[in-house]
Amino acid sequence: MNNFKSSRFFFLAAVAVMSVFNACKKDKKTDDSGMDGALPNGTVITGDITSNVTLTKGNSYVLKGGVHVKSGQTLTIEEGVTVKSDANEPATAYLLIEPGAKIMAQGTANSPIVFTSGKAAPKEQDWGGIIVCGSAPVNGEGGRISSEMGAGVSYGGSNAADNSGTLKFIRVEYTGKKQTADKEHNGFTFEGVGNGTVVENLAVYRGGDDAFEFFGGTVNVKYLFAYGAQDDTFDWTFGWSGKGQFLIGVQADGVADRGIEADNSNKNNAASPFSNPTLSNITLVGSLTAKTGDDPTSATETGKTLGIKLREGTKGKLHNFVVYNFNNGIDLEHDGTLANMADGSLSIKNSDISNIKTWAFKPTKVNNVTPPFTGINMFIDASYTNTITETSTKPPYIIGVFVGASATGAINPTTLDSFFTAANYKGAVQAGSDWTNAAWVRTDKR
């Protein structure tokens, strides 16, 4: 064989092999942070996630600082995974799913996914929480709003069916750390999340701010449980119009505020789309001794816990509620909210309300003075089928703290929307069919 031809042949072959190798390297998607594919047990998760990442069944991980899953990427979390905040990191640990990204996190009832504090003596406000951002409608100016916690991230859009993934059988603990002096994380925060997202069986244990908060969007939820939120248990604003069923919120006796705080928009009470959720089968249990205040670390007031606060023009259809043991029952505030009650676009029906003080109606202040309410309390009309008791005593059908339901005066929510499960009773959980009695729920009161 001609040596020149032979050498030339092998040279060209080598060049071809290197070209293919380099092309393969370029085609392989890598993450500058080193997070890519299935992460080994004990991995510290930090920075931006720019590749598809999996947290593997049964493993434990550490969450360090603000972690963002970027658009186009998917974070998969398998059952039995535990994620702890970095106990030595001064920056707030939190997980944020940006618009266009997905989280596929599916635990099971007895092998849940748990996010918790990494500190030796865990407590409320040890870390941030989980934030999901989407592209569903919100009532911010221009249809977009800057994320309360994710710097540089905005949410909202025109896709009501936007899909941010699946969250099932997840518990978060000791959340609610302050991001700034006036901004605190929640347990789960949903910002402009669409109804293509599956949200079921989520629990929050001893969060430092709200347990669940909805900033606009259309996401629907089922089977949410919260114990010991130091501020509100459930909170919505900026045009949330989703549906919810089987929700339980129980206050602890240390620091707490409201079972539900509901707003449309603090900047424009008439902003569209309106906050207008449809809810059924909710149990809210208050504390008569908890201290209240905007900052849980300095809360001193007692005797002011509140079952439901409806204000700033919110609408909504609330059915089959059980609300008891709060110092105050239901407050409506601002002219727009009161007008929504009068025209029926805001209603509470088929519910049992048992609290020391039952109602408060507060028109919009004029010259910093609240005028007297001259309207009609629609919620006590017989057609609303509510039972109102000015006492903190729990309804007789409640066993322990929150288990128990009553069919008297209830409505089958399947008549409201096909989303709902047949549950022709008031309350979130029937005796003998306790969906909270599993490892994914944590509570100090049962």
Beta strands, then each sheet from edge to edge (+ up, - down):
strand 1: 37-39
strand 2: 44-49
strand 3: 53-55
strand 4: 60-69
strand 5: 74-77
strand 6: 82-85
strand 7: 94-97
strand 8: 102-106
strand 9: 113-116
strand 10: 130-133
strand 11: 145-146
strand 12: 154-155
strand 13: 165-173
strand 14: 178-180
strand 15: 183-184
strand 16: 188-191
strand 17: 198-205
strand 18: 212-215
strand 19: 221-227
strand 20: 234-237
strand 21: 243-250
strand 22: 258-262
strand 23: 278-285
strand 24: 291-292
strand 25: 301-302
strand 26: 306-310
strand 27: 316-324
strand 28: 328-333
strand 29: 346-349
strand 30: 352-354
strand 31: 357-362
strand 32: 387-389
strand 33: 404-406
strand 34: 426-429
sheet 1: 1+ 3+ 5+ 8+ 13+ 9+ 6+ 4+ 2+
sheet 2: 1+ 3+ 5+ 8+ 13+ 17+ 19+ 21+ 23+ 27+ 29+
sheet 3: 1+ 3+ 5+ 8+ 13+ 9+ 6+ 4+ 7+ 10+ 16+ 18+ 20+ 22+ 26+ 28+ 31+
sheet 4: 1+ 3+ 5+ 8+ 13+ 17+ 19+ 21+ 23+ 27+ 30+ 32+
sheet 5: 11+ 12-
sheet 6: 14+ 15-
sheet 7: 24+ 25-
sheet 8: 33+ 34-
end
